[in-house]
Every structure is written in structure tokens, then in C-alpha cells.
Amino acid sequence: MGERVVTGSDSHFAAADREQVHRDGTWHWCVHLLATNGGRVYLQRRATDRTRNPDRWTSTASGHITAEDATDQQVITANQHAALVALMHEVREELRVKWDVHRAHYLGEVNVTSIGGGETCNCRTMVFRLEVPDTKFSPTIEVAEVKAFDLAEIVQALREDRGLPAKDERVREFADNFAPVFDRFVSPESGREPT
């Protein structure tokens, strides 16, 4: 059996096999972090071999909230604590940095869908923002690069439905689930508190 992710909502949470959830399109819990340094936002360009959104820009770090992340006194839940535990794992796993993600600011929740490679990833996504120092990244094989962009540059690219340049100067598109997450980042007042 593979990784188990948190499904369900409010009063009834459960865990299900990640591959099965993606085959069935079951809604499950995820977390996205947008790390900032002054007026710049670090974005991650996904590796070219990723199933969904290969070679596209997305949040600094993101991932599923697993049953392991979300187990509190043997009860599975999806709350800010579980999201921060998941973020801690994702930041280390994807970027090889040790940020204190417990300082991250919760911005709200947004439902997003990502489709590709025969999978449908329907996520109830908790979005966080974290101010970080200028950082040198050593991304893992899941990540092609991490690059800082001015906030206004990202806003303009999304408004014009175009991508952003990578280190090789070629423009890459945004991941199919990025715009709603970024909207929550720039307009957090519309988010609801998770239970």
C-alpha cells in the first residue's frame, strides 16, 4: 500500500490510498506555501518528468497532507497543525532547506484541481505565506529550479495568461492549479478558517 492522504471534511476525516484517490478524483487535503523575500516570491518549476504539470511554475512548496502528518492523538484531522507538519516535510523534501514553517501565516483555503497522466488531483488546499531570508536552494529531482520573481511580475503574467522565464530564458507556463492558490495569496481575506 502506498502513501495515505487525508480525505473528508469538517466532522468526518479519513485516510485513503493516494493513487486510488487520484484515479477516482476523490477530494483530499493539500497544502501550498508561497515563500517571500521582501517584494519577491519564490516559485518552483516542477521537474520535466512529473506526472502533472511538468516543467511548469507553481508555489514554492506544496504537497498532500498525509495520514501521518494529520494524526493527532490517533484521530485523523485536517487543520493548520497538520498542514504545517506536511509543509515541513515538503520544504525539506523538495527544496532541501530548513525554514521554520511554524512562522508561516495561514491565508485561507481554496479548492483546486490538477489533471494529468491519467490522474485527477482534487485538493482542498490550505495556503500559507512565509517571509524567508535570501536562500540558496538545492532542489531535489522533483524540482527543476526555484526562482524569485517580483510580485507584480507574477500578477501581470497571470493576468495576461502567459508564463515566466526560467534560468535558461525560455518562458514556462504556470501549473493548472496555481492561479487559484495565488489568488488566495494576494487576497487572503476571502479564505475560511479550517476546522
C-alpha positions in Angstrom: 0.0 0.0 0.0 1.2 3.5 -0.9 1.0 6.8 0.9 -2.3 7.5 2.6 -3.7 11.0 2.3 -6.4 12.8 4.3 -9.9 12.9 2.7 -13.2 14.1 4.1 -14.3 17.4 5.6 -15.2 19.1 8.8 -16.7 16.4 11.0 -15.5 13.3 9.2 -11.9 12.9 8.1 -10.4 9.6 6.9 -7.3 8.4 5.1 -7.2 6.8 1.7 -4.5 5.5 -0.7 -3.1 8.4 -2.7 -3.0 6.5 -6.0 -6.7 5.5 -5.6 -7.7 9.0 -4.7 -6.1 10.3 -7.9 -7.7 7.6 -10.0 -11.1 8.2 -8.5 -10.8 12.1 -8.3 -11.7 12.0 -4.6 -11.3 15.4 -2.9 -8.4 15.4 -0.4 -6.3 17.8 1.6 -3.2 19.6 0.3 -1.0 22.5 1.4 0.8 25.2 -0.6 3.5 27.6 0.6 4.5 30.8 -1.0 7.8 32.0 0.4 8.6 35.7 0.1 11.7 37.8 0.4 10.7 41.4 0.5 8.6 42.1 -2.6 9.8 38.9 -4.3 8.1 35.5 -4.3 9.9 32.2 -4.8 8.3 29.9 -7.3 9.2 26.3 -8.0 9.5 25.0 -11.6 8.5 21.3 -11.5 10.8 18.7 -13.0 10.1 17.6 -16.5 9.3 14.1 -15.5 6.4 15.0 -13.1 3.0 13.3 -13.9 1.1 16.5 -13.5 2.3 20.0 -14.6 5.8 19.0 -15.7 8.2 21.9 -16.4 5.6 24.5 -15.1 5.8 27.1 -12.4 3.9 26.6 -9.1 4.1 27.5 -5.4 7.4 27.4 -3.6 6.5 24.1 -2.0 3.3 22.0 -2.0 2.1 18.6 -1.2 -0.6 16.3 0.2 -1.5 16.2 3.9 -0.8 12.6 4.7 -2.4 10.5 7.5 1.0 10.5 9.2 1.0 14.4 9.1 -2.6 14.6 10.3 -2.8 12.1 13.1 -3.4 13.9 16.4 -3.9 11.5 19.4 -4.9 8.7 16.9 -7.6 10.9 15.3 -7.1 12.0 11.7 -7.9 15.6 11.1 -7.1 18.4 8.6 -6.2 21.5 10.5 -3.4 24.1 10.4 -1.2 22.0 12.6 -1.4 19.0 10.2 -0.8 21.4 7.2 2.3 22.8 8.9 3.7 19.3 9.6 3.1 18.5 5.9 4.8 21.7 4.8 7.9 21.0 7.0 8.2 17.7 5.2 7.7 19.2 1.7 10.1 22.1 2.2 12.9 19.6 3.2 11.9 17.0 0.6 11.6 19.4 -2.4 13.9 22.2 -1.6 16.4 20.9 0.9 16.0 23.9 3.2 15.1 24.2 6.9 12.7 27.0 7.3 10.7 27.4 10.5 7.4 26.8 8.7 5.6 27.2 12.1 6.0 31.0 11.5 4.0 30.8 8.3 0.8 32.8 8.0 -2.3 30.9 7.2 -4.1 32.7 4.3 -7.2 30.5 3.8 -8.4 27.6 1.9 -9.1 27.1 -1.8 -10.4 24.1 -3.9 -8.1 23.3 -6.9 -7.9 20.6 -9.5 -4.9 19.4 -11.3 -5.2 16.9 -14.2 -2.5 14.9 -16.0 -1.0 11.5 -16.6 -4.3 9.8 -16.0 -4.7 11.4 -12.6 -7.2 13.9 -11.2 -5.9 15.6 -8.1 -8.8 17.4 -6.4 -7.4 19.3 -3.5 -8.9 21.2 -0.6 -5.8 23.4 -0.3 -4.6 25.3 2.7 -2.4 28.3 1.6 0.4 29.7 3.7 2.8 32.6 3.3 6.3 32.7 4.9 8.8 35.5 4.8 12.3 34.0 4.4 15.8 35.2 4.1 17.6 35.2 0.7 18.0 31.5 0.2 20.2 29.2 -1.9 18.3 26.2 -2.9 19.5 22.6 -3.6 16.3 21.2 -5.1 15.7 17.5 -5.4 14.8 15.6 -8.6 11.2 16.7 -8.2 12.1 20.3 -8.9 13.8 21.8 -11.9 14.6 25.1 -10.3 13.5 27.7 -7.7 13.5 31.3 -8.8 12.4 34.6 -7.2 10.0 36.9 -9.1 8.6 40.3 -8.3 5.1 40.0 -7.1 3.9 42.4 -9.8 5.6 40.3 -12.5 3.6 37.2 -11.4 0.3 39.2 -11.2 0.9 40.6 -14.7 1.8 37.2 -16.2 -1.3 35.5 -14.8 -3.5 38.4 -16.0 -2.1 38.1 -19.5 -2.3 34.3 -19.4 1.4 33.9 -20.1 4.3 32.2 -18.3 7.5 33.4 -16.8 11.1 32.9 -17.9 13.2 30.2 -16.4 17.0 30.4 -15.9 17.5 29.3 -19.5 15.4 32.4 -20.5 12.7 30.2 -22.0 9.2 31.0 -20.8 7.3 28.3 -18.9 3.6 28.2 -18.2 2.0 28.1 -14.7 0.7 24.8 -13.3 -3.0 24.3 -13.9 -3.8 24.6 -10.2 -1.6 27.7 -9.4 -3.9 30.7 -10.2 -6.5 30.0 -7.5 -3.7 29.4 -4.9 -2.0 32.6 -5.9 -5.3 34.5 -5.8 -5.7 33.4 -2.2 -2.1 34.6 -1.6 -2.9 38.1 -2.8 -6.4 38.2 -1.4 -6.4 36.2 1.8 -9.4 37.8 3.4 -11.7 35.6 1.3 -10.4 32.4 2.9 -12.2 30.5 5.6 -10.6 29.1 8.7 -10.2 25.3 8.6 -11.9 23.4 11.4 
